[in-house]
Amino acid sequence: EYRIPMKDAISLMNSTKIKLKKRRRMVEVDGLEITIDDYPNGLRIAEIEYTDELVKIPGWLGEDVTNNKMYSNLEIALLNNINNL
């Protein structure tokens, strides 16, 4: 993962009709950096980056969707674009 230069981002956005809008914010809880993505359809996904074994997960997080394809950015974008046609 890396920060995409604005010129490349615009080129990528213009290369497809499939779009994904989300609001991203970063929070720190008990020393864990948590990325929270809020989607226009009300879906909220939190992501925790860690290098060692994760011992304590904040109680306010829901089920682990790491391996659930339905929650990938592509699947969410496809679903949102179908619903907005």
C-alpha positions in Angstrom: 0.0 0.0 0.0 1.2 3.5 -0.8 -0.1 7.0 -1.3 -1.2 7.4 -4.9 -0.1 10.6 -6.6 -3.1 12.8 -7.5 -2.4 12.6 -11.2 -2.5 8.8 -11.1 -5.6 8.8 -8.9 -7.5 11.0 -11.4 -6.4 8.7 -14.2 -7.6 5.6 -12.3 -10.9 7.2 -11.4 -11.5 8.1 -15.1 -10.7 4.6 -16.3 -13.9 3.0 -15.0 -17.5 3.7 -14.4 -17.5 1.8 -11.1 -16.9 4.2 -8.2 -16.7 3.7 -4.5 -17.3 6.6 -2.1 -16.4 6.3 1.6 -15.3 8.5 4.4 -12.1 7.3 6.1 -11.0 8.2 9.5 -8.2 7.0 11.8 -8.6 6.5 15.5 -6.3 5.1 18.2 -7.7 2.9 20.9 -5.6 1.2 23.5 -2.5 1.7 21.4 -4.1 0.2 18.3 -4.4 2.3 15.1 -7.8 1.6 13.7 -9.0 2.8 10.2 -12.8 3.2 10.0 -14.5 3.5 6.6 -18.1 4.7 6.5 -20.0 4.1 3.2 -23.0 6.0 2.0 -25.2 2.9 2.3 -24.6 2.9 6.1 -22.0 0.1 6.1 -19.1 0.8 8.5 -15.9 -1.3 8.4 -12.9 -1.0 10.8 -9.5 -2.3 10.0 -6.7 -2.9 12.5 -3.1 -3.0 11.3 -0.8 -5.0 13.5 2.6 -6.8 13.3 2.4 -9.1 16.3 -0.4 -11.3 17.4 -3.5 -9.2 18.2 -4.3 -9.9 21.8 -7.1 -7.5 22.6 -9.8 -6.4 20.2 -12.0 -3.4 21.2 -15.4 -4.6 22.3 -17.2 -2.2 20.0 -16.0 -4.0 16.9 -18.3 -6.5 15.3 -17.5 -9.8 13.5 -14.2 -10.3 11.7 -14.9 -10.0 7.9 -11.2 -10.2 6.8 -11.8 -13.2 4.6 -15.4 -12.4 3.5 -15.3 -11.3 -0.2 -18.6 -9.6 0.2 -16.8 -6.8 2.2 -14.0 -6.2 -0.3 -13.9 -2.7 -1.8 -14.7 -4.1 -5.3 -17.8 -6.0 -4.1 -19.0 -3.0 -2.2 -18.5 -0.7 -5.2 -20.2 -3.2 -7.6 -23.2 -3.4 -5.2 -23.5 0.3 -4.8 -23.2 1.0 -8.6 -25.9 -1.6 -9.4 -28.2 0.0 -6.8 -27.5 3.4 -8.2 -28.3 2.6 -11.9 
